[in-house]
Amino acid sequence: MHFYPGTLNLLLDEPWSLPPDCLRLEKEEYGGSVSVNMVPCRIFNRSAFLLRTDLNETDHGPHPKNLIEVATDVRLRDLHHLQDGDWVEVEISPARPGSPPTQTPT
């Protein structure tokens, strides 16, 4: 998947942690400054990934654990006319522990 250059940030009611079997993209693989953990998901019936850096996962990054970033191939805010505070649903395979509940963008 070719990602749109940006993510949709979603604020959860509770903290969320990465499942143990998530994918990983090292910074050297994409020419970035940080490595990211990736969890396949669906949003608006579109394939996507939850992204989280190691620092954010350990509560040492700029984002709290109740904020997740969703990456996909389009700008979701434009495509679905999203505004801050809108409710959206992100689906993660039921086999994955720690699935996030319904979220709101921030």
C-alpha positions as a Markdown table, in Angstrom:
| # | Residue | x | y | z |
|---|---|---|---|---|
| 1 | Met | 0.0 | 0.0 | 0.0 |
| 2 | His | 1.2 | 3.5 | -0.9 |
| 3 | Phe | 0.3 | 5.7 | 2.1 |
| 4 | Tyr | -1.1 | 9.2 | 1.9 |
| 5 | Pro | 1.5 | 11.5 | 3.5 |
| 6 | Gly | -0.3 | 12.0 | 6.8 |
| 7 | Thr | -2.4 | 10.1 | 9.3 |
| 8 | Leu | -5.8 | 10.5 | 10.9 |
| 9 | Asn | -5.3 | 10.9 | 14.6 |
| 10 | Leu | -8.1 | 9.3 | 16.7 |
| 11 | Leu | -8.7 | 9.9 | 20.4 |
| 12 | Leu | -9.9 | 6.9 | 22.4 |
| 13 | Asp | -11.7 | 6.9 | 25.7 |
| 14 | Glu | -9.1 | 4.6 | 27.2 |
| 15 | Pro | -5.4 | 3.9 | 26.6 |
| 16 | Trp | -4.6 | 1.3 | 23.9 |
| 17 | Ser | -1.5 | -0.9 | 23.6 |
| 18 | Leu | 0.0 | -2.6 | 20.6 |
| 19 | Pro | -0.7 | -6.3 | 20.3 |
| 20 | Pro | 2.4 | -8.6 | 20.5 |
| 21 | Asp | 2.2 | -9.7 | 16.9 |
| 22 | Cys | 2.3 | -6.3 | 15.2 |
| 23 | Leu | 4.3 | -5.5 | 12.1 |
| 24 | Arg | 7.3 | -3.3 | 12.2 |
| 25 | Leu | 8.8 | -0.8 | 9.7 |
| 26 | Glu | 12.3 | 0.3 | 10.5 |
| 27 | Lys | 13.3 | 3.8 | 9.8 |
| 28 | Glu | 16.1 | 2.7 | 7.4 |
| 29 | Glu | 13.5 | 0.8 | 5.3 |
| 30 | Tyr | 11.5 | 4.0 | 4.4 |
| 31 | Gly | 14.1 | 6.7 | 5.0 |
| 32 | Gly | 12.4 | 8.1 | 8.0 |
| 33 | Ser | 13.6 | 9.4 | 11.4 |
| 34 | Val | 11.7 | 6.8 | 13.6 |
| 35 | Ser | 10.7 | 3.2 | 13.4 |
| 36 | Val | 7.0 | 2.4 | 13.6 |
| 37 | Asn | 4.9 | -0.5 | 14.7 |
| 38 | Met | 2.0 | -1.3 | 12.3 |
| 39 | Val | -1.3 | -3.0 | 13.0 |
| 40 | Pro | -3.6 | -3.9 | 10.0 |
| 41 | Cys | -7.1 | -2.5 | 10.4 |
| 42 | Arg | -10.1 | -1.3 | 8.4 |
| 43 | Ile | -11.7 | 2.1 | 8.5 |
| 44 | Phe | -14.7 | 3.1 | 6.3 |
| 45 | Asn | -14.3 | -0.4 | 4.8 |
| 46 | Arg | -10.8 | 0.5 | 3.6 |
| 47 | Ser | -7.6 | -1.3 | 4.4 |
| 48 | Ala | -5.4 | 0.8 | 6.7 |
| 49 | Phe | -2.8 | 0.5 | 9.4 |
| 50 | Leu | -2.6 | 1.8 | 13.0 |
| 51 | Leu | 0.9 | 3.3 | 13.4 |
| 52 | Arg | 2.7 | 3.8 | 16.7 |
| 53 | Thr | 6.3 | 4.7 | 17.5 |
| 54 | Asp | 8.2 | 3.0 | 20.2 |
| 55 | Leu | 8.3 | 6.2 | 22.2 |
| 56 | Asn | 4.6 | 6.7 | 22.0 |
| 57 | Glu | 4.0 | 3.0 | 23.0 |
| 58 | Thr | 6.1 | 3.5 | 26.2 |
| 59 | Asp | 4.5 | 6.9 | 27.1 |
| 60 | His | 7.7 | 8.8 | 26.3 |
| 61 | Gly | 6.6 | 10.3 | 23.0 |
| 62 | Pro | 4.4 | 13.3 | 22.0 |
| 63 | His | 1.2 | 11.2 | 21.8 |
| 64 | Pro | -0.6 | 9.7 | 24.8 |
| 65 | Lys | -1.6 | 6.0 | 24.7 |
| 66 | Asn | -5.2 | 6.9 | 24.1 |
| 67 | Leu | -4.3 | 8.5 | 20.7 |
| 68 | Ile | -3.9 | 6.3 | 17.7 |
| 69 | Glu | -2.8 | 7.2 | 14.2 |
| 70 | Val | -4.5 | 5.6 | 11.2 |
| 71 | Ala | -2.6 | 5.5 | 7.8 |
| 72 | Thr | -4.1 | 4.6 | 4.5 |
| 73 | Asp | -3.9 | 5.5 | 0.8 |
| 74 | Val | -6.2 | 8.5 | 0.9 |
| 75 | Arg | -6.8 | 11.6 | 3.1 |
| 76 | Leu | -9.7 | 10.3 | 5.1 |
| 77 | Arg | -10.8 | 13.7 | 6.4 |
| 78 | Asp | -11.4 | 14.9 | 2.9 |
| 79 | Leu | -12.9 | 11.7 | 1.5 |
| 80 | His | -15.4 | 11.3 | 4.3 |
| 81 | His | -15.8 | 15.1 | 5.2 |
| 82 | Leu | -14.6 | 14.4 | 8.8 |
| 83 | Gln | -14.4 | 17.2 | 11.4 |
| 84 | Asp | -12.8 | 17.2 | 14.8 |
| 85 | Gly | -15.1 | 15.3 | 17.2 |
| 86 | Asp | -16.7 | 13.1 | 14.6 |
| 87 | Trp | -17.1 | 9.4 | 15.6 |
| 88 | Val | -15.5 | 6.8 | 13.4 |
| 89 | Glu | -15.0 | 3.0 | 13.8 |
| 90 | Val | -11.8 | 1.2 | 13.3 |
| 91 | Glu | -11.9 | -2.6 | 12.9 |
| 92 | Ile | -9.1 | -4.9 | 14.0 |
| 93 | Ser | -9.2 | -8.6 | 13.5 |
| 94 | Pro | -11.0 | -10.1 | 16.6 |
| 95 | Ala | -8.0 | -12.4 | 17.0 |
| 96 | Arg | -5.9 | -9.5 | 18.0 |
| 97 | Pro | -5.9 | -8.6 | 21.7 |
| 98 | Gly | -6.4 | -5.0 | 22.8 |
| 99 | Ser | -8.7 | -3.9 | 19.9 |
| 100 | Pro | -9.5 | -0.3 | 20.3 |
| 101 | Pro | -13.2 | 0.7 | 20.7 |
| 102 | Thr | -14.9 | 3.4 | 18.6 |
| 103 | Gln | -12.8 | 6.5 | 18.3 |
| 104 | Thr | -13.1 | 10.2 | 17.6 |
| 105 | Pro | -10.6 | 12.1 | 15.5 |
| 106 | Thr | -8.6 | 14.9 | 17.1 |
